[in-house]
């Protein structure tokens, strides 16, 4: 029953409703329910729940954020303190990893547009992520850590952009306002993963002598994404010749050199670089003085809470 119908029934029963007189508690509660019914966030969640593909993509982006959020806060601690990498070697690793991630993400994004079927790419990339994270978890050593972090895992990190593109494709037929709201809500699930997973992983392994379990969690998340992607609908590949595909790839790549795209890319690079720098330096500053102290587990819990 809508709010207007409720108000009509109340007026018909002899009660006058006006802004000058306070509502009875039951009427006030009904009014709040009517407001919540039109809340844009809840409306977006209902839209996502009503579309199975959107619900599946939302779960996948949450799992992808969980995999990334469970390892990144502990990346520097694990590499430098547990595996024994030097500060200079880890700095070089971060630079190479970032360069590979950007190159792979842009290239796969263009290729997925040319191929049309993103499901296959997502399945392959998530399996690679499970292999990379699993290798670090099962065989912790500096060579494996470097190879997995710099070469294999960047392929998995590119999955997020493919999922967001798939969400936009699923919402293309909806009204523009609903489409924008759904895309914003799906992005919020990445933030939710970053709120939940670093703290959960930190508390879970605070008493452990190693944070390698975080990479096991990330490998599990990658496997779940790969399993979920099997339920995405397969889309037919566009009819393109090899020459046209190459021309389309380089044409799309040249668009990145336009002033507007460069400005956006630089802005995103500055934001991402700031977050990455903070997430790298903070654990080292907070935990290094206590690395040989039993109280380090309490510092880990405090760091997770913060």
N, C-alpha and C positions, 0 to 999 in steps of 0.2 A: 504494500500500500504506500503510495507516494505521500509526501508531506502536504501537498495541497488537499488531497482527499482527507487526511487526518484533520487538518485545520477546519475543513468544511463540516466534518462530523462533530467536532468540538463546538463550533459556533451553533450548529443546529441543536445541540444539547443544552444550550443556554449559557455557554461560557464565551466571553468576548476575549479575543486575543489582540493585544496591542503592545507596542514597544514601551508604553508608559507603565504597564503593570508587569511585574515579574511572572515568568512562566511557572506553573506548578512543576515539581521535580520530574514527573513522568513526561510532561510536554516538553520540558527542556531536554531531556534525554532523547526523545524522539527527534527533536530538532538537530541535536548533535549527530545522530545517526544519519539524518538526511544530508548533513554537510559531508560526513565521511563517505557517503555514497557517491558524491561528486568529486572526491579527492583525486587529483590527477595521478598520484603515485599508485593508489589502490586501483584506479581505472587501468593503468598500464599493466599492473600485475594481473588483473583479470584478463586483459587482452593476451598476455603471454601465456596464462594458464589455458586459455581457450584455443590456442594454436599449438599443437604438439611439437612442431618443428622449432618454434620460438622457445618453448620450454626446454627442449633438448639443447639448443644452442646456448641458452642461459646457463644451464648446468655445465656445459663444456667450458664456457668462459670463466665460470667460478672455479672449476678444477684447474684451468690453466693459470689463473691468478694464484691459486693455492700452491701449485708446484713452484712457481717463481717466488712467491712470498715466503715459502718455507725454507728456501736455501739462500736467497740473496743477503739477508741480514747476518748470516753466519758464514758467508763466503770468505771474507778476509781472515776471520778467526781460524777457520779450518785450514786455509792454505798456508798461512804464516806460522801459526802456533802449533797446529797438530801435524801438518805435513813437513814443516820446516822450510818453506820457500822464503827467499829473501824479500825485503821490501821492494827492491828494484825489479826483481823477477815478477813479483805479483803486479806491480804497476804496468810492466810490459804486457802481462797477460790480460789485464783489464782493457788496455788499449787495443790489442789484437782482437779480443772478444767483441768489443763494441764495433770495431770496423767490420768484422765478419757478420755480426748481427744486422747491421744496416744494409750491407750488400745483399745478404741472403733474403732479408725481408722485402726489400724493394724488388729484387729479381723474381721472387716467388709470387709477389702480388701481381706483377705484370703477366707472368706466365699463367697464373690462375684465371685472369681475365681472358687470355687468349684461348685457354683450354676449355673454359666453361664449367667443367666439373671439378669443384673444389674438394669434394669428398675424398677422392683418392689422395690428393696432396695432403690433406689433413691427416689421414690415416697413416701415411708414410712418415710424415714429420713427427707425429706423436710417438710412433714406434721408435724412431731415432732418439727422441727425448727419453723414453723409457730405457733405452740401451745406454745413453750417456749418463743419466742419473744413476742407473743400476750399476754401471761399471765403477763409478766413484764409491758407491755404497759397499759393493762386494770386494773390490780390489783397490783399497785406498793407497795411492802412491802418487808422487809428483808427476811422472810422465802421463799416467792415466788421467789425473786431474786436469792437466794442461790440455791434453788432446780432447777430452770430453767437453771441457768448458769452452775452449776456443773454437772447436770445429763442429762437434755434434750437437750440443745443446742450443746454439744459435738457430738451428733449423727448427727446433721445437718452439723457440720463442717467437718465431714468425707466425705461429698458428693463431695468435690472438687477432692479428689484423685480418686473417682469412675468415675467422668466425664473425668479426664485426661486419665484414663485407657480406657474409651470408645473411646476417640479421637484416641489413639494409635491403637485401634482395627480397627477403620474406615480407618486409613491411612496405614494399614499393606500392602495393595495391591498396593500402590503407589511406585514410585521410592524412594530410601532411601533419596535422597537429598530433594525431595518434602515433604516427610513425616516428616523429621527433621524440615524443614522450617515451615510447618503447625503447628506442635506441639509447636514450639517457638512462633509463632504468637498467638496461642490460649492462651498461658501463659501470653503473653503481655496484653491480655484483663483483666487479674486479676490486673495487675499493673495499667491499665487504670481506673478500678473501684476504686482502692485505691487512685488515684489522684482526681477523680471526687467526690466520695461520702462523704468523711470526710469534704471537703470544702463545698459542697452543703448542707449537713445536718447542719453544723455549722452556715452557713449564714441563713438558713431557721429558725432555732430555737434560734438564738442569742438573740432575744428580749423576748424570753419566759422565764418564771421563772423555767422551767424544761426542761431537755433534753430527757424526756421519749418518745417524738415523734420519736426519732431515732429508738427505738425498734418497733414502729409501721411501720416504713419504712422497717425495716429488716423482719418483719412478712409478709409484702406484697411481698417482693422479694422472700421469701421462698415459698409462695403460687404460684407465677408465675413460679418458677422452677418446682414445683409439677405438675402444669398444662402442662408445656412444656414437661416434661418427659413422659406424656401419649402418645406423638407422636413418641417416640423412638420405634424402632422395637423390638419386643419380641424375645429373643434368646432361643432356646431349652436348657433345663437343661441337663448337662451331665449324662450319665447312671452310677451312682455310688451307691454302697451299703453304708449303714450307717457306717460300720466298715472302709471301704476304705476312706470315707469322714473324719472320725476322724483321721485316719492315715495321710491323706493328710494335714489336718489342722496342726497337730503337727509337721509334716515334714517341712512344709513351715515356721512354727514358729521357728524351730531350725536353719533355714538358717540365721536368724537375728543375731545369735551368731558367725557367721564367721567373721574373722578379717576385711575383706573388707566392709561388711555390717555394722559392728560396727563403723568403721572409718567414713563411710558416715552418719550414724545415729548421731554420736557425733558432726560432723561438722554441720549438719542441726539443731541439738539441740542448739548449740552455737549461730548460726545465728538467729534462731527463738527466743531464750531467750533474745538476745540483743535487737531485735526489740520490743519484748513484754515489756521488762523493760523500754525502752525509751517511748513507747506509754502509759505506766502506770504512770510514774513519771512526764513526761512533762506537762500534764494538771494540775496535782496537784501543781506543782511549779508555773506554769504560772497563774492559776486562783484562787488559795486558798486565797492569800492576798486581793482579791477584791470580795470575795463571798457575802459580804453584801453591796457592792457598786453598784450603778446603772451603773457605767462604765464597769461592768463585761461583758455586752453584747458586748462592743467594744473589750474587751480582747478576747472574744470567736471568734469574727470575725477575729481578728488578728491571733489567734491560728489556725483557719481554713485555712487562707491564707498561713501561714507558712507551 
